[in-house]
Amino acid sequence: MTIMTLDMDAEAVRSLGYRIVDRVVTELSDPSNRPPRPPTPSDEVLAMFGGPLPHDGTDPDELLSIIEDHFIPATTNLLHPRWMAYVLAGSLPLAGLMGALISSLNLAYIDPVNTRLAKTITRWLGEMLGFGRNAAGYITTGGTWANLVGLAVARVRRAGWDVRTEGLAEHPTLVAYVSEEGHSCLDKAMELLGMGRNQLRKIPVGSDYRILVDALEETIADDLASGLQPFCLIGNAGTVNTGAVDPLYDLAEIAASHRLWLHVDGAYGAFAAMVPESRPLFSGIERADSLAVDPHKWLNIPFEAGCILVRDWADLTDTFSLIPPYLRAGVVDSEVNLRDCGIELTRTNRELNIWLALRQYGKDQYTQLITNHLALTRQLGAWLEDAEDFEVISEPSLSICCFRFVPPDLRPPTEESEAYLNNLNQEIEMALVEDGRALVSGTQLSGKRVLRACIVNHRVTQSGVEQTLLLLREIGHKLDKQLRTQDR
Ligand SMILES: Cc1ncc(COP(=O)(O)O)c(C=O)c1O
């Protein structure tokens, strides 16, 4: 028998490690070197990442060269200082490098020291966001998962029967409520938890994209009258489309009067509760039973860093704990064991990076960053209002502003010009990707195709926002001219 390990020569590891660190530093020193979205890769490049199953190994230096020369250039550049698309942030230098340490040592998440980290960061996050000083919680891969856990806990806590053992059959139908601006991951959570998307009632919003409380109350009353069982009310603390924050205090009142679990999706926006001027918007967050937040969004902590906050560790253990005999030996009775608080067994250590970033920057630097982003977004809104070729579609809310390019001679738009404007703005969105100097994304609001700037990336500056607007104007006028010539 040949005894072998997969280890490498120490000097080779060192030299490869230095190459990786050098590449990181090069990218960080010039983050606009690559466009926000990569060009479409050639067939030759794609072929490098295909091919038959390798039987023989390959020299690691060669593999690293392939990654550096061909893979990285074909990937999205989230470090870009004019990245204002989706809700994607730009990573942090130290936490990024820590990722290499975490996976090189396969730092486990099950040890008491990491449980302490988990307890500390959930407590810190709860305090930062005004959820409460003694929050319990679980670090997830992101907001999708955090919301899924929130609804799983809600289902266990409010079903009124042992839903984990008995399931949902032959019991009243469970129904949840969210505004029609709720994130699609909530639909997915309803599907995965077996309750079905139809049982997530989508409540209309007002012109500010916040849930209409009267419509909510009417829907709950109708459902009760039909013999259904309302169990969970979901509030948005920063919707993905427009940054709208629902009236959480009113929702807390309604939840209390119907004994509904109040879950808040603050994956994107809840961090703005740290900023004194926007804190009043989040009034009621302290009454939520669970809160989803994404440190990999506004805190810019590298992916994957999501979190579900709850009031009590038992909310999680009652939902997830299931300890087979082969795991019992390792369980420390007196401690919360993270294995009992979530879905996974083996997983990467997601706690360390969050702790590291919160220690490195502290609440105050993060509050300053978000304060600046809120101000930048208001500035963007003001520039757009003053411009003769842009129209604001959703007023700046938190750090999102939706707008569209409207050629001056098409203002105010008529019913006829609306279709043209939708097409034009869609083309602008795509042309910006091609241009590669900045990126905003797009969405659909009240039937209008709009451009959407969302500032959570810590590298975005005022001049970056200004340059992006100039670029959009340049592209808008050029495309408008082209489209009108084609139409003739
Ligand atoms: C409000 C909101 N909820 C949930 C999510 C899903 O989070 P993730 O992409 O981390 O799974 C997002 C993502 O943008 C979001 O904005």
The ligand as an SDF file (V2000), in Angstrom:
LIG
                    3D

 16 16  0  0  0  0  0  0  0  0999 V2000
  -34.5010   42.9390    1.0880 C   0  0  0  0  0  0  0  0  0  0  0  0
  -33.7220   41.7030    0.7170 C   0  0  0  0  0  0  0  0  0  0  0  0
  -34.0440   40.5300    1.2810 N   0  0  0  0  0  0  0  0  0  0  0  0
  -33.3810   39.3990    0.9830 C   0  0  0  0  0  0  0  0  0  0  0  0
  -32.3550   39.4010    0.0650 C   0  0  0  0  0  0  0  0  0  0  0  0
  -31.6300   38.1200   -0.2650 C   0  0  0  0  0  0  0  0  0  0  0  0
  -30.3290   38.1750    0.2850 O   0  0  0  0  0  0  0  0  0  0  0  0
  -29.1460   37.2660   -0.2600 P   0  0  0  0  0  0  0  0  0  0  0  0
  -28.8550   37.7220   -1.6410 O   0  0  0  0  0  0  0  0  0  0  0  0
  -28.0190   37.5380    0.6950 O   0  0  0  0  0  0  0  0  0  0  0  0
  -29.5820   35.8530   -0.1920 O   0  0  0  0  0  0  0  0  0  0  0  0
  -31.9980   40.6050   -0.5580 C   0  0  0  0  0  0  0  0  0  0  0  0
  -30.9410   40.6430   -1.5780 C   0  0  0  0  0  0  0  0  0  0  0  0
  -30.6860   41.6360   -2.2060 O   0  0  0  0  0  0  0  0  0  0  0  0
  -32.6950   41.7920   -0.2140 C   0  0  0  0  0  0  0  0  0  0  0  0
  -32.3840   42.9680   -0.7510 O   0  0  0  0  0  0  0  0  0  0  0  0
  1  2  1  0
  2  3  1  0
  2 15  2  0
  3  4  2  0
  4  5  1  0
  5  6  1  0
  5 12  2  0
  6  7  1  0
  7  8  1  0
  8  9  2  0
  8 10  1  0
  8 11  1  0
 12 13  1  0
 12 15  1  0
 13 14  2  0
 15 16  1  0
M  END
$$$$
